[in-house]
Amino acid sequence: MSFVSLPRISANPRTRCLTMLLTMVILSGVSAGTEAIAKKDVKIQATLLHDLPRKLEFGNMKDGRDFVSAMTKTAERANDYTFRCVINTFRNGKVIKEEGTFYYKRPSLMKMEVTKGAKKGAVAVLGTDGKVRGHLGGMLKMFSGTIEKDSGLLKSANGFSMMNSDYDTLLKDLVKQLNEGSQCRVTSAPVTVAHTGEKVYVLEVYKNVDEDKEKDLTQRVFIDPKTNLPEQWNLYRQDQLYSSTDWKDVKINIGLSDEVFSLRTKKDKQG
């Protein structure tokens, strides 16, 4: 199943031409950006991404609802932040790599600059009016416009929107899953993981908890004990690692100005 949805075709000739052009670029980008890797290499990639052995025990684990509530409160106290987002999607024996820089400022300003992957050079901005505006990369950078929130232009290869990458939205979605019946467990204290040798909290989410709980694992989240926020979020489908997202170079409450949330870069403004 493809996660790319095509933009609506407008009746305006100029808009229709631009929309068709954007559509062709999206389709060609998805094809060109899919990097084929042998299945055994994909497993190696998963190991490097610190997707630790499924049966590995992380020590004492307890109900994670209170921990999720504490994470949510931490996120709510952040007035602004920025981070480098690295996404690896594992699909059909292939790994699709994407990377971008994300900016957030309360109450609702967001911006994503795609720096690697099929949509490299694309920028999307969510303004205070609730509308998303953006442009693609390369020669199409000069063409910008309003984008539907469910548009494929905003979706990464794992099917999630770039505009849903803020901590508040991710944690609210997790709370919703727990309220709908999912269960979560978290380590009682930070544990050392092999990928960095550093200590992190490990939170696991299950559809159910039974004798073979590994079968029902849907998410595994590694949380930085210094910030109490995620440093990696792994998603599972049908007992297999499907997507792994890393948060790097996280900077919180740095006083981002409204000018940051513009489609134009400093270089563009000077030119």
C-alpha atoms as one frame of an Amber mdcrd trajectory, in Angstrom:
protein
   0.000   0.000   0.000   1.349   3.410  -0.919   1.310   6.190   1.671   1.456
   8.919  -0.989  -1.784  10.786  -1.582  -2.040  12.999  -4.633  -2.944  16.702
  -4.414  -6.365  17.778  -5.664  -6.422  19.129  -9.199  -7.599  22.737  -9.267
  -9.715  24.216 -12.041  -7.321  27.166 -12.353  -4.970  26.468 -15.332  -1.840
  27.791 -13.585  -2.623  25.953 -10.350  -3.529  22.789 -12.267  -0.208  22.874
 -14.119   1.738  23.387 -10.899  -0.203  20.629  -9.129   0.463  18.142 -11.934
   4.144  19.068 -11.859   4.314  18.575  -8.108   2.547  15.222  -8.450   5.094
  13.967 -10.992   7.957  15.042  -8.754   6.421  13.303  -5.735   6.004  10.053
  -7.654   9.480  10.168  -9.167  10.990  11.137  -5.818   9.395   8.214  -4.017
  10.771   5.857  -6.653  14.260   7.375  -6.702  14.488   7.683  -2.921  13.858
   4.005  -2.195  17.261   2.501  -1.530  17.254  -1.266  -2.091  19.239  -3.244
   0.454  19.438  -7.039   0.794  17.227  -8.412   3.556  20.180  -9.523   5.660
  21.607  -6.015   5.402  18.301  -4.587   6.573  18.606  -6.732   9.690  22.101
  -5.330  10.218  20.705  -1.817   9.843  18.089  -2.611  12.472  20.808  -3.764
  14.860  22.818  -0.602  14.283  19.686   1.394  15.067  19.762  -0.247  18.504
  16.676  -2.329  17.891  17.873  -4.692  20.593  16.999  -8.419  20.484  13.250
  -8.858  20.875  13.551 -11.317  23.737  16.058  -9.219  25.656  14.866  -8.230
  29.090  15.590  -4.687  30.212  15.398  -5.499  33.896  12.546  -4.519  36.174
   9.673  -2.909  34.279   6.513  -1.372  35.676   3.263   0.126  34.391   4.226
   3.135  32.257   1.119   5.331  32.391   2.486   7.666  35.078   5.764   7.884
  33.172   3.915   8.867  29.979   2.025  11.525  31.966   5.339  12.916  33.241
   6.726  13.011  29.687   3.598  14.853  28.529   4.017  17.499  31.231   7.676
  17.938  30.270   6.682  18.505  26.639   3.999  21.003  27.656   6.608  23.066
  29.535   8.730  23.460  26.403   7.963  26.824  24.797  10.063  26.084  21.721
  12.550  23.536  20.458  14.399  22.237  17.461  15.910  18.872  16.597  17.337
  16.858  13.731  14.968  14.062  12.835  16.359  10.864  11.261  13.826   8.331
   9.963  14.547   4.819   8.709  11.585   2.896   7.296  11.963  -0.843   6.679
   9.648  -2.147   3.973   9.719  -5.138   1.619  13.391  -5.892   2.247  14.363
  -2.250   1.706  15.298   0.625   3.967  14.144   4.148   3.134  16.229   6.874
   4.772  14.950  10.394   5.420  16.259  13.277   7.471  15.163  16.787   8.301
  15.330  19.660  10.789  12.193  20.340  12.811  11.269  23.584  14.588   8.428
  24.186  17.044   7.136  27.222  18.909   3.982  27.589  20.956   1.158  27.898
  20.469   1.179  26.237  17.051   4.140  27.200  14.868   5.968  24.300  13.180
   8.491  23.970  10.398  10.193  21.012   8.738  13.160  21.292   6.367  13.893
  18.014   4.561  17.659  17.546   4.212  17.885  13.942   3.005  15.667  11.541
   1.083  13.263  11.671  -1.844  11.919  15.087  -0.806  15.273  16.734  -0.068
  14.988  20.512  -0.166  11.277  20.558   0.600  10.046  22.879   3.361   6.680
  22.912   5.129   5.445  25.495   7.643   2.368  25.385   9.870   1.264  28.934
  10.677  -0.857  30.414  13.453  -3.832  30.338  11.080  -3.710  26.546  11.067
  -2.727  26.358   7.404   0.312  24.535   6.041   2.378  26.179   3.336   5.357
  24.670   1.606   7.461  23.996  -1.448   9.496  21.168  -2.927  13.251  21.225
  -3.426  15.488  21.829  -6.398  14.170  23.884  -9.295  10.638  23.748  -7.865
  11.685  25.702  -4.788  10.288  28.880  -6.343   6.778  27.418  -6.426   5.053
  27.481  -3.044   1.477  27.266  -1.866  -1.018  25.992   0.692  -0.955  22.237
   1.296  -3.739  19.993   2.577  -2.834  18.579   6.002  -3.318  15.008   4.756
  -1.303  15.558   1.585   1.408  13.110   0.586   3.736  16.110   0.373   3.806
  16.137   4.179   4.205  12.408   4.737   7.428  10.552   5.329   7.914   7.014
   4.037   6.474   5.523   7.237   3.140   7.201   6.501   3.244   9.812   9.257
   2.912  13.525   8.632   5.875  15.822   9.210   3.451  18.207  10.878   2.719
  15.602  13.567   6.345  15.328  14.677   6.086  17.613  17.713   6.305  16.052
  21.166   2.799  17.151  22.179   1.094  15.419  19.241   3.139  12.211  19.571
   2.486  11.872  23.294  -1.212  12.752  23.009  -1.528  10.023  20.385   0.203
   7.573  22.742  -2.178   8.499  25.578  -5.103   7.956  23.206  -3.820   4.453
  22.389  -3.539   3.631  26.087  -7.065   4.897  26.717  -8.280   2.650  23.890
  -6.811  -0.488  25.452  -3.097  -0.611  24.692  -0.762  -1.149  27.632   2.751
   0.099  28.308   5.682  -0.845  30.511   8.759   1.204  31.393  12.028   0.347
  33.084  12.080   1.246  36.776  15.367   3.087  36.230  17.567   4.032  33.251
  19.360   1.032  31.733  22.523   0.916  29.644  21.918   0.201  25.942  24.492
  -1.105  23.510  24.183   1.562  20.803  25.780   4.333  22.899  26.740   2.741
  26.177  24.590   5.402  27.837  21.642   4.931  30.144  18.089   5.547  28.951
  14.578   4.666  30.021  12.947   2.031  27.809   9.180   2.238  27.278   7.324
  -0.566  25.495   3.748  -0.454  24.192   1.629  -3.559  23.619  -1.730  -4.247
  22.041  -2.256  -6.802  24.789  -0.131  -8.350  27.474  -0.261 -12.145  27.540
   2.130 -15.044  27.917   3.835 -14.125  24.640   3.851 -10.351  25.045   6.628
  -9.949  22.444   4.048 -10.926  19.835   1.985  -7.864  20.721   4.804  -5.305
  20.898   3.869  -2.277  18.757   6.333   0.368  19.953   9.624   0.640  21.789
  10.714   4.108  22.891  14.132   5.103  24.265  13.895   8.168  26.536  16.742
  10.472  27.493  16.734  10.699  31.325  18.225  14.218  31.163  15.339  15.673
  29.126  12.629  13.077  29.868  11.831  13.139  26.138  12.222  10.476  23.398
  15.570   9.975  21.707  14.310   7.139  19.505  10.877   5.724  18.690  10.622
   2.282  17.061   7.387   1.039  15.472   6.526  -2.619  14.861   4.079  -4.215
  12.456   3.295  -7.898  12.498   6.151  -8.602  14.890   8.716  -6.835  12.671
  10.536  -3.509  13.023   8.814  -1.167  10.575  10.122   2.307  11.347  12.797
   3.861  13.546  12.939   7.599  14.256  15.836   9.314  16.032  15.838  12.768
  17.629  19.327  14.299  17.494  20.802  17.685  18.476  17.741  18.496  20.584
  17.630  22.108  21.815  14.809  23.253  24.094  13.658  26.761  25.095  16.222
  28.588  22.998  13.990  31.536  22.123  13.124  30.843  18.482  11.849  33.946
  16.707   8.771  33.978  14.489  11.062  34.651  11.515  12.339  31.082  11.759
   8.902  29.894  10.678   9.145  31.196   7.140   9.495  29.455   3.789  12.339
  31.786   2.903  15.849  31.152   4.237  18.297  33.928   5.199  20.084  33.350
   1.894  16.810  33.811  -0.022  16.048  37.065   1.806  19.501  38.457   1.092
  19.174  37.568  -2.577
